[in-house]
């Protein structure tokens, strides 16, 4: 009888110890999960190709990122206390990953378009980009868009310019050639494989300075074929809305305190927010 009582007591002690141990395991797991969740919330994952000078560039040799938008996102990270993780992806994979929730936004001079506005929420514009036709330096035939009839224009697959060019050419008088990797379009023009490509004339001088073998020029710069309004897209989720608000607030502060102007001056020699396109946008918005 005594032995049975002793065994029962020991079983109770063992059971209590087991319950305590299991509770500690569960609590530890929950704490770890909460910590991981909190850490994930402090990381902003930015999809970007790294081949779009001077906005987003990746050096294979040094494995380092550079560019206007790279520095802009580093500043957003510093001001928000968030870690910025750049995820190297090409169009259209960037938006596919955004749809799947694997990245939070896309950095590649992303344009606000009617199609994209149906699916994503955008920050306020951070850049205004006039696009002109870029042709070979020796090309004296194409002086404006009207000269492109019957000729071929190259464009990056999944790029906003596909929408803009379609609107410009509803009767398909201009041949279109789409490229999976838009980074090589300028070479295609220089080699004569396509007649022209739409390219931001503000950034073309930077690219040509870095690549002197490319003999190209912008035409009819007083009349851009279209002007992009660039902003950052976020998914319509709780996380997306939270990060949109955070990013938008920091962009506002940077524009107001002059730090955004300094960044623009560094990369483009001008404050983009002082351009006529930015002023026209503000007038339309009543700002």
C-alpha positions as CSV (number, residue, x, y, z in Angstrom):
1,X,0.0,0.0,0.0
2,X,2.8,2.3,1.0
3,X,4.6,1.5,-2.3
4,X,1.5,2.3,-4.3
5,X,1.0,5.7,-2.7
6,X,4.7,6.5,-3.3
7,X,4.3,5.5,-6.9
8,X,1.3,7.6,-7.3
9,X,3.0,10.6,-5.8
10,X,6.0,10.1,-8.1
11,X,3.7,9.9,-11.1
12,X,2.0,13.2,-10.1
13,X,5.4,14.8,-9.8
14,X,6.5,13.4,-13.1
15,X,3.3,14.5,-14.8
16,X,3.7,18.0,-13.4
17,X,7.3,18.2,-14.5
18,X,6.2,17.0,-18.0
19,X,3.5,19.6,-18.2
20,X,5.9,22.3,-17.1
21,X,8.5,21.2,-19.7
22,X,5.9,21.1,-22.5
23,X,4.7,24.6,-21.5
24,X,8.2,25.9,-21.6
25,X,8.7,24.4,-25.1
26,X,5.4,25.9,-26.3
27,X,6.2,29.3,-24.8
28,X,9.7,29.3,-26.3
29,X,8.3,28.4,-29.7
30,X,5.7,31.1,-29.5
31,X,8.3,33.7,-28.4
32,X,10.6,32.7,-31.3
33,X,7.7,32.9,-33.7
34,X,6.7,36.3,-32.4
35,X,10.3,37.5,-32.6
36,X,10.6,36.2,-36.2
37,X,7.4,38.0,-37.1
38,X,8.5,41.2,-35.5
39,X,11.9,41.0,-37.3
40,X,10.1,40.3,-40.6
41,X,7.9,43.4,-40.1
42,X,11.1,45.5,-39.8
43,X,12.4,44.3,-43.2
44,X,11.2,45.9,-46.5
45,X,11.9,43.7,-49.5
46,X,12.5,45.7,-52.6
47,X,12.5,43.9,-56.0
48,X,14.8,45.5,-58.5
49,X,16.7,44.3,-61.6
50,X,20.1,46.0,-60.9
51,X,20.7,46.8,-64.6
52,X,18.9,50.1,-65.0
53,X,21.5,52.9,-64.7
54,X,21.5,55.2,-62.9
55,X,18.5,54.2,-60.9
56,X,19.4,50.7,-59.8
57,X,22.7,49.0,-60.5
58,X,24.3,45.8,-59.2
59,X,28.0,45.1,-59.5
60,X,28.6,41.3,-60.0
61,X,32.3,41.6,-59.0
62,X,31.8,43.4,-55.7
63,X,28.2,42.2,-55.2
64,X,27.3,45.8,-54.2
65,X,24.2,47.9,-55.1
66,X,24.3,51.5,-56.3
67,X,22.1,54.1,-58.0
68,X,19.6,56.8,-57.3
69,X,16.8,54.6,-56.1
70,X,19.2,52.4,-54.1
71,X,20.3,55.4,-52.2
72,X,16.8,56.6,-51.8
73,X,15.7,53.3,-50.3
74,X,18.8,53.2,-48.0
75,X,17.6,56.6,-46.7
76,X,14.0,55.3,-46.2
77,X,15.5,52.4,-44.2
78,X,17.6,54.7,-42.0
79,X,14.6,57.1,-41.3
80,X,12.2,54.2,-40.6
81,X,14.5,51.9,-38.7
82,X,13.8,49.2,-41.2
83,X,16.3,46.9,-42.9
84,X,16.1,47.2,-46.7
85,X,16.6,43.9,-48.6
86,X,17.1,44.2,-52.4
87,X,15.8,41.2,-54.3
88,X,17.4,41.0,-57.8
89,X,14.6,40.3,-60.3
90,X,13.9,41.3,-63.9
91,X,10.5,42.5,-65.3
92,X,7.9,41.1,-65.3
93,X,9.0,38.8,-62.5
94,X,9.1,41.8,-60.1
95,X,5.4,42.3,-60.2
96,X,4.7,38.5,-60.1
97,X,6.7,38.3,-56.8
98,X,4.8,41.4,-55.5
99,X,1.5,39.6,-56.2
100,X,2.7,36.5,-54.3
101,X,3.8,38.6,-51.3
102,X,7.4,37.6,-51.6
103,X,8.5,41.2,-52.0
104,X,6.9,44.4,-50.7
105,X,7.5,46.8,-53.6
106,X,9.4,47.4,-56.9
107,X,12.2,49.8,-57.6
108,X,12.9,50.5,-61.3
109,X,11.6,53.9,-62.1
110,X,8.1,52.3,-61.9
111,X,5.4,54.3,-63.7
112,X,1.8,54.8,-62.6
113,X,-0.4,53.4,-65.3
114,X,-4.2,52.8,-65.5
115,X,-3.6,49.0,-65.6
116,X,-1.4,49.0,-62.5
117,X,-3.7,51.4,-60.6
118,X,-6.4,48.8,-60.8
119,X,-4.3,46.4,-58.8
120,X,-1.8,48.3,-56.6
121,X,-1.8,51.4,-54.4
122,X,1.0,53.9,-55.1
123,X,3.0,56.3,-53.1
124,X,3.2,60.0,-54.1
125,X,5.4,60.4,-57.2
126,X,9.1,60.6,-56.6
127,X,10.1,61.2,-60.2
128,X,8.8,62.5,-63.5
129,X,10.4,61.0,-66.6
130,X,10.0,62.4,-70.1
131,X,10.7,59.7,-72.7
132,X,12.1,60.5,-76.1
133,X,12.9,58.3,-79.1
134,X,16.5,57.1,-78.9
135,X,18.1,56.3,-82.2
136,X,21.6,55.6,-83.6
137,X,23.8,58.7,-83.8
138,X,24.0,58.2,-87.6
139,X,20.2,58.1,-88.0
140,X,19.1,61.3,-89.7
141,X,15.8,59.9,-90.9
142,X,13.9,59.7,-87.6
143,X,13.4,63.2,-86.2
144,X,10.1,62.7,-84.4
145,X,7.4,60.0,-83.6
146,X,5.7,60.6,-87.0
147,X,8.9,59.3,-88.8
148,X,8.5,55.9,-87.1
149,X,5.7,54.6,-89.3
150,X,6.8,51.3,-90.8
151,X,9.9,51.1,-88.6
152,X,10.6,49.0,-85.5
153,X,10.6,50.2,-81.9
154,X,12.1,48.0,-79.2
155,X,10.6,47.9,-75.7
156,X,11.1,45.9,-72.5
157,X,8.5,43.2,-72.0
158,X,6.2,44.1,-69.1
159,X,7.4,47.7,-69.1
160,X,5.0,50.6,-68.8
161,X,6.1,52.0,-72.1
162,X,4.3,49.2,-73.8
163,X,1.0,50.7,-72.6
164,X,2.1,54.2,-73.6
165,X,3.2,53.2,-77.1
166,X,0.0,51.3,-77.7
167,X,-1.9,54.4,-76.9
168,X,0.3,56.4,-79.3
169,X,-0.1,53.9,-82.1
170,X,-3.7,52.5,-82.1
171,X,-3.5,51.6,-85.8
172,X,-0.2,49.6,-85.3
173,X,1.7,51.6,-87.9
174,X,4.9,51.1,-86.0
175,X,6.3,47.6,-85.6
176,X,7.0,46.5,-82.0
177,X,9.7,44.2,-80.8
178,X,9.6,43.2,-77.1
179,X,12.7,42.1,-75.2
180,X,12.6,40.0,-72.0
181,X,15.6,41.9,-70.6
182,X,15.3,45.6,-71.2
183,X,18.9,46.4,-70.2
184,X,20.2,45.5,-73.6
185,X,17.8,47.7,-75.7
186,X,20.3,50.5,-76.3
187,X,22.7,48.0,-77.7
188,X,20.0,46.7,-80.0
189,X,19.4,50.3,-81.3
190,X,23.1,50.9,-81.7
191,X,23.5,47.7,-83.7
192,X,20.6,48.5,-86.0
193,X,18.4,45.6,-84.9
194,X,15.6,48.0,-84.1
195,X,15.2,51.6,-85.3
196,X,14.6,53.2,-81.9
197,X,13.6,52.7,-78.3
198,X,11.8,55.0,-75.9
199,X,14.4,56.1,-73.3
200,X,14.5,58.9,-70.6
201,X,16.5,61.6,-72.2
202,X,17.5,63.0,-68.7
203,X,19.4,59.8,-68.0
204,X,20.8,59.0,-71.5
205,X,23.8,61.3,-71.1
206,X,24.8,59.3,-67.9
207,X,24.5,56.0,-69.7
208,X,26.5,57.2,-72.7
209,X,29.3,58.6,-70.5
210,X,29.6,55.2,-68.9
211,X,29.4,53.4,-72.3
212,X,31.3,55.6,-74.8
213,X,31.0,52.8,-77.5
214,X,27.3,53.4,-77.7
215,X,26.7,56.0,-80.4
216,X,23.1,57.1,-79.7
217,X,21.1,60.3,-79.4
218,X,17.7,61.4,-78.3
219,X,15.4,63.1,-80.9
220,X,12.7,65.8,-80.5
221,X,13.5,66.3,-76.8
222,X,11.1,69.3,-76.7
223,X,8.2,67.0,-77.4
224,X,8.6,63.8,-75.4
225,X,6.5,60.9,-76.8
226,X,5.2,60.3,-73.2
227,X,6.0,61.3,-69.7
228,X,6.0,58.8,-66.9
229,X,4.9,59.6,-63.3
230,X,7.1,57.3,-61.1
231,X,6.0,56.0,-57.7
232,X,6.3,52.9,-55.6
233,X,3.6,50.2,-55.8
234,X,2.3,48.3,-52.8
235,X,-0.1,45.3,-52.6
236,X,-3.6,46.0,-51.2
237,X,-2.9,44.1,-48.0
238,X,-2.6,45.1,-44.4
239,X,1.2,45.0,-44.7
240,X,1.1,46.8,-48.0
241,X,-1.0,49.6,-46.7
242,X,1.2,50.0,-43.6
243,X,4.4,50.1,-45.7
244,X,2.8,52.5,-48.2
245,X,1.9,54.9,-45.4
246,X,5.4,54.6,-43.9
247,X,7.2,55.2,-47.2
248,X,4.9,58.0,-48.3
249,X,5.5,59.8,-45.0
250,X,9.3,59.6,-45.4
251,X,9.2,60.8,-49.0
252,X,7.2,63.8,-47.9
253,X,9.7,64.7,-45.2
254,X,12.6,64.3,-47.6
255,X,11.0,66.6,-50.1
256,X,10.2,69.2,-47.4
257,X,13.6,69.1,-45.7
258,X,15.7,69.3,-48.9
259,X,17.4,65.9,-48.6
260,X,15.5,64.6,-51.7
261,X,16.7,67.6,-53.7
262,X,20.3,66.9,-52.7
263,X,20.0,63.3,-53.9
264,X,18.6,64.4,-57.2
265,X,21.4,67.0,-57.7
266,X,23.9,64.3,-57.0
267,X,22.6,61.9,-59.7
268,X,21.0,64.3,-62.3
269,X,22.3,67.7,-61.6
270,X,18.8,69.1,-61.0
271,X,15.9,68.8,-58.6
272,X,13.3,66.7,-60.4
273,X,10.6,68.2,-58.3
274,X,11.4,71.6,-59.9
275,X,10.8,70.3,-63.4
276,X,7.9,71.5,-65.5
277,X,6.4,68.0,-65.5
278,X,6.4,67.9,-61.7
279,X,4.8,71.4,-61.6
280,X,2.1,70.4,-64.1
281,X,1.3,67.3,-62.0
282,X,0.9,69.4,-58.8
283,X,-1.3,71.8,-60.6
284,X,-3.6,69.0,-61.8
285,X,-3.7,67.6,-58.3
286,X,-4.5,71.1,-56.9
287,X,-1.4,71.2,-54.8
